[in-house]
Amino acid sequence: MATCYKSIHPVKYYRDFLAKGVRPDGRDMQKFRPVSINVDSIKTAEGSAIVKIGNTVVVCGIKAELAAPKAEEPNFGYLVPNVELPPLCSPRFCPGPPSDLAQVSSNFIAETLTSSGCVDLKDLCIAPEHLAWVLHCDLICLDHDGSLWDACVIALVAALRTVKLPHVSYDVEAETTVVSPEKRNKLQVHNTPVATTFAIFDDEILLTDPTNEEESLSSGVMTIVVQGGQLCSVHKPGGSPLTESQLQECINGAMKRAEYINKLVNMTLESLGT
Amino acid sequence: MARMDLISFKGLRLDGRRANELRQIRCKMGVFSQPDGSAYLEQGNTKVLAAVYGPHEIRGSRSKALHDKALVNCQYSMATFSTGERKRRPRGDRKSQEMSMHLRQAFQAAIRVEVYPRSQIDIFVEVLQADGGNYCACVNAATLALVDAGIPMTEYVVACTASLANGDVPLVDVSNLEENSGGPNLTVAALPLSGQVALMEMSQRFHLDHLPKVVECALQGCRDIHQILDQAVRRHTEMSGSALGWGNRAQVDL
């Protein structure tokens, strides 16, 4: 009976729950879903992490390659993030070229990396003007149940913190490269950004960490990226307007969550023994 | 070029297995919430995920609809970080297209497509870590995902590889290192209980006299894997059934 009502009039179904102050999955409006992180499980990648937020699963794999640095930035290596939303993660994605959401997500991750400065690109340079590391960060969503960007950022940061790059020596005169795979140096990650997504339902109710259904029924979505007590970015693509106090409430929520997530990531990395 | 000895004097392979031993298989069904059926399977170091959507209405061109059968659509994709060297094109390159086609052909032999006319069944496979036997792990994972989705099949489709070491010892379930060492590779996708072969593919060459024993080796591997997959399905059904109270029946003998 409830499932019929849910398919016929989903918005009213949600409103009835929210009127009692609770969401259909039992959470209240400010509660986050449980997060689980697993690192370094993919041995073919230099660094990897799998993050699960509720039912949303994102896996991040980092592969390192050697290349010549760009002519206008001879002292910097590069980080190339890419988000893939394959058709297996949700029925709304069809096989074919990357969807709009995938491209926007890749762009968002790239901007988050540069604005938070979590990896200093100078660390990736081996020999200025000749050789530098290129880190390809590939994020694949395996199950899309809302808060995609939150999971992507956590997976990316956790994977970066497990990356171990082999020692490379480059002889400038002879133009020879010697790679010693046994001697590995950990990548220095300076900052750890954390993203939090909020959904605006019916123009006034704020839901934290929305599921896929909630995102599709809501009138607006917003993502806030926080790092080390500082606000990194706010992404609010249209949707219902928010008052300043609501925005401040969201930022406070995001700050508290960032502390929790950072503790979780630290615990996971410690248990790895690195 | 000196070829590595795939099987030592004492009968041990490069990873310590014997000639007729499979790699360790770990699998889990029902891992994702969005697809109708999903499964995760590890065969040694090869890790694959399979998701099944369907049966549902045909997407895209309605002209592809078959009036008496369901359309089986497969997509094989390898993550860019799954191989030693970064893979630039996860799907759409020739090898992936070929694998997708082979998957579709293997499953068309077993899925009861006549039960769902004018509809489509999607099978998506993602390889997270590739260490040899990718196609086989994909077929096995997809079988589990189809069972999880409740799609009727005549039988499980199980795949296994076999090779020949030192010219005359058949090896089952070859890893990446053994595949690349230059020996012949035979891949078989079979319906184990009826002993029928749905797909067979071979590379390199070996003498016709050795063919029956290599095929038998691969088929035996398929039968062994079938037992493992069947146990996993029963375990999963017991767990999810008992959680739901078995539809109020007192006891069920499986």
HADDOCK unambig.tbl for C-alpha pairs under 7 A between the chains (distance, minus, plus):
assign (segid A and resid 42 and name CA) (segid B and resid 129 and name CA) 6.32 0.50 0.50
assign (segid A and resid 44 and name CA) (segid B and resid 81 and name CA) 6.51 0.50 0.50
assign (segid A and resid 44 and name CA) (segid B and resid 82 and name CA) 5.86 0.50 0.50
assign (segid A and resid 44 and name CA) (segid B and resid 83 and name CA) 5.80 0.50 0.50
assign (segid A and resid 44 and name CA) (segid B and resid 84 and name CA) 5.44 0.50 0.50
assign (segid A and resid 44 and name CA) (segid B and resid 129 and name CA) 6.52 0.50 0.50
assign (segid A and resid 45 and name CA) (segid B and resid 81 and name CA) 5.36 0.50 0.50
assign (segid A and resid 45 and name CA) (segid B and resid 82 and name CA) 6.91 0.50 0.50
assign (segid A and resid 55 and name CA) (segid B and resid 33 and name CA) 6.46 0.50 0.50
assign (segid A and resid 61 and name CA) (segid B and resid 81 and name CA) 5.68 0.50 0.50
assign (segid A and resid 62 and name CA) (segid B and resid 81 and name CA) 6.75 0.50 0.50
assign (segid A and resid 63 and name CA) (segid B and resid 81 and name CA) 6.14 0.50 0.50
assign (segid A and resid 63 and name CA) (segid B and resid 86 and name CA) 6.53 0.50 0.50
assign (segid A and resid 88 and name CA) (segid B and resid 35 and name CA) 6.95 0.50 0.50
assign (segid A and resid 88 and name CA) (segid B and resid 51 and name CA) 5.76 0.50 0.50
assign (segid A and resid 88 and name CA) (segid B and resid 124 and name CA) 5.74 0.50 0.50
assign (segid A and resid 89 and name CA) (segid B and resid 34 and name CA) 6.62 0.50 0.50
assign (segid A and resid 90 and name CA) (segid B and resid 34 and name CA) 5.65 0.50 0.50
assign (segid A and resid 90 and name CA) (segid B and resid 35 and name CA) 6.76 0.50 0.50
assign (segid A and resid 143 and name CA) (segid B and resid 32 and name CA) 6.17 0.50 0.50
assign (segid A and resid 143 and name CA) (segid B and resid 33 and name CA) 6.99 0.50 0.50
assign (segid A and resid 143 and name CA) (segid B and resid 34 and name CA) 6.30 0.50 0.50
